[in-house]
Amino acid sequence: MSDRNAGTLYLCATPIGNLSDISERVLETLRSVDVIAAEDTRNSIKLLNHFDIKKPLTSYHEYNRYDKANELIDMMRQGADVAVITDAGTPAISDPGQVLADMCHAAGITVTALPGPCALITALAMSGIDSRRFVFEGFLPPDKKERRQILGMLEDEMRTVVVYEAPHHLLATLEQLYEHLGDRNIAVCRELTKKFEEVKRMRLCEAIGFYKANEPRGEFVLVIEGRSSEELMKEKEDKFRAMDLEEHMSMYESQGMDHKEAMKMVAADRGVSKRDIYNQLIIESNGRSN
């Protein structure tokens, strides 16, 4: 239940490069709130000064996201309106603002978002790669074990995969993506909305070769093609066709299926008709009888 006397949390999207991308609604909100919470106040003060916004500014980042969230919530409970901005883009997307939004909901404080620039959506739109279904991983974790686990989970991912990366880690990340996902199509998006904005469409192996020869510069968003359903189906069928037919039938019958239902499942796994399975079982049975 929301507290009617409490203030509101405003998640305000700010430019990812081009200052002209900021919305009038965001500017109006930043001028009207009681305090602005920023990921890096040194960076954000430049933006606020550019638009002549004079409001109290406080630091809210990854390392104080819980303690400062409690402070901000106390302020909102007393009626203050708080705006949250990140260094660039939409707060709460791969950003500590998500924690504050979650805690505000738990505290009954109204949360609203002012849409605008977002590197994830900008890159996805520019990439030309299927955007109907996608999965966003943000920055892959630095911990090697955790990174391997996530990359392993993405190996059979059929949705488009979007990843953020810094220039000094780009080549290693491309090599790891190639190792786990194979040679897929990729759009390497760089310096979005800025002067040297660039989108390179190529195969992963080509991207590795290019950035071995050319030093990566700027911030990157990688948009990677998902695995095709046809490829996955063929791999699955090949795997099951390599299995002994009786073993395959036993796999389903041991789960409580009757003989006909097991044949139906085996036929689907192998990409053939149920009659084909029935005939093959008869042939194998006659062979054993003889």
HUJO-V80532 format. One record per helix or strand of 3 or more residues. SS is the DSSP state (@ for helix, = for strand). FROM is the first residue (numbers start at 1). TO is the last residue. Records with the same first field share a line. If there is no record, write none. Layout:
BEGIN
SS->FROM-TO ; FROM-TO
END
This chain:
BEGIN
=->8-12 ; 35-38 ; 56-59 ; 82-85 ; 110-114 ; 134-139 ; 160-165 ; 185-190 ; 198-203 ; 220-224
@->19-21 ; 24-32 ; 41-50 ; 67-77 ; 97-106 ; 119-127 ; 144-154 ; 167-181 ; 204-213 ; 229-241 ; 245-253 ; 259-270 ; 274-289
END
